[in-house]
Amino acid sequence: MTLSSSRGGTVVRSARRGAVRAGVLAATLTALVCTTATAANTASPSSSPLPAVQADVPAGVTAGVAVFDRQTGTFTEQVNSAGQFRSASVVKLLIALDVLWNRSPDALSATDRARIDTMLRGSDDTAASTFWASNGSGAIVDRMVTRLGLTDTARPPSTHPGYWGYTALSARDTVKIYRHMLDSAPAATRDYLLGDLRQSTRCATDGYDQHFGIAGSFNRPWAVKQGWSGFSSGGCTAPNAAVAKQQDGAVAKEATGKAARTQAGADAVDLARPALHSTGVVGAGDRSIVAVFTLHPSGTSYGKAYTDIGRLTRSLNVPGATRPAGTWVGTWGSGVRVRTQATTTSGAITTLPDGVEVLVGCQKRGQQVSQPPYVNDWWAQLPQYGGYMTNIYLSVPENQVPGVPVC
């Protein structure tokens, strides 16, 4: 068993016990070795300001990153910041700003206000599609490009005009969007939209756990708008086939995305690889604007992508941000529940994405759980979920996680 440190707290990694777990965790362990090796010399205490470090992009991941310090007016991180990515649900920021252009939130109908709330808090696709169809589709993007002076943003390709999530967007343009929201938009608009982003729900309306990246890496205060595309399920709830396929504003199967990319030319935005993006503001006074866009190898699971964008985000120099205390530990298995107490009979808070890395605050004895040939009565407290998971699904060889205190 090996203990290594990471800029988001301690990371535990180990060889698995027995043949039952070996196959399940092989990919996870490989990723841990690749992505934590360069972080071993940069650990800092939990719940402390983040150090000035270079963005650590995990192996196999294509990233676009920008971090802007509003206090100094400078970027602290820029990696491929002009690179264009398909926006996925991050474009919902532009959709909402367009609805509110020259209009106060108080002037919205109750129905439209409810749509914006669920679109930003729960990343609801139906609400976004309604606004997209009603307000001119791609013309929304054209208007916002002109209004905000965006340089890398473009409407979806002509082959897929209804796919609002295929809007091209870069990390540096995303910083411009947030800077407008914070510094130029009317106060009522700013407070309303940021208020929704501060109330981002862990489980999105399509059953995906959306508290990755910024939301998992830093303590509040933060406000986030996340995006994902190209995954079949994402924890929180059992996947609903009808919902899981409705990504990017239409039924967007991977084969269709590949065809669209070919039709649009070699330099087109990648519509095929799984995408996971985390954007928002962090720290007191919304000091830092953070935009992290990522593409992952075809076939990457949601839990793996979730873990990789988390590690990348934790490596960033984000002025004003602090990190949560605890130890990051890999998990294995499918459908692992987080419960209110250390028992299998207590209420289920949520379901973890398969194989995701979790932050463990402490551990205690609870109900004995059996997963042949293993038996374990230790449970891990997960502060970011407000509950417990059985240690039997943590990727460590002992029943207890080494170095983690007893609750």
Secondary structure as GFF3:
##gff-version 3
##sequence-region A 1 407
A	DSSP	beta_strand	2	6	.	.	.	ID=ss1
A	DSSP	beta_strand	9	13	.	.	.	ID=ss2
A	DSSP	alpha_helix	18	36	.	.	.	ID=ss3
A	DSSP	three_ten_helix	37	39	.	.	.	ID=ss4
A	DSSP	beta_strand	62	69	.	.	.	ID=ss5
A	DSSP	beta_strand	74	79	.	.	.	ID=ss6
A	DSSP	beta_strand	85	86	.	.	.	ID=ss7
A	DSSP	three_ten_helix	88	91	.	.	.	ID=ss8
A	DSSP	alpha_helix	92	99	.	.	.	ID=ss9
A	DSSP	three_ten_helix	105	107	.	.	.	ID=ss10
A	DSSP	alpha_helix	110	121	.	.	.	ID=ss11
A	DSSP	alpha_helix	125	134	.	.	.	ID=ss12
A	DSSP	alpha_helix	138	148	.	.	.	ID=ss13
A	DSSP	three_ten_helix	164	166	.	.	.	ID=ss14
A	DSSP	beta_strand	168	169	.	.	.	ID=ss15
A	DSSP	alpha_helix	171	179	.	.	.	ID=ss16
A	DSSP	pi_helix	180	184	.	.	.	ID=ss17
A	DSSP	alpha_helix	187	198	.	.	.	ID=ss18
A	DSSP	alpha_helix	214	217	.	.	.	ID=ss19
A	DSSP	beta_strand	222	229	.	.	.	ID=ss20
A	DSSP	alpha_helix	241	244	.	.	.	ID=ss21
A	DSSP	beta_strand	246	247	.	.	.	ID=ss22
A	DSSP	beta_strand	250	251	.	.	.	ID=ss23
A	DSSP	alpha_helix	254	264	.	.	.	ID=ss24
A	DSSP	beta_strand	275	282	.	.	.	ID=ss25
A	DSSP	three_ten_helix	284	286	.	.	.	ID=ss26
A	DSSP	beta_strand	288	295	.	.	.	ID=ss27
A	DSSP	alpha_helix	302	314	.	.	.	ID=ss28
A	DSSP	beta_strand	327	329	.	.	.	ID=ss29
A	DSSP	beta_strand	337	339	.	.	.	ID=ss30
A	DSSP	beta_strand	348	351	.	.	.	ID=ss31
A	DSSP	beta_strand	358	360	.	.	.	ID=ss32
A	DSSP	beta_strand	362	371	.	.	.	ID=ss33
A	DSSP	beta_strand	374	382	.	.	.	ID=ss34
A	DSSP	beta_strand	387	390	.	.	.	ID=ss35
A	DSSP	three_ten_helix	391	393	.	.	.	ID=ss36
###
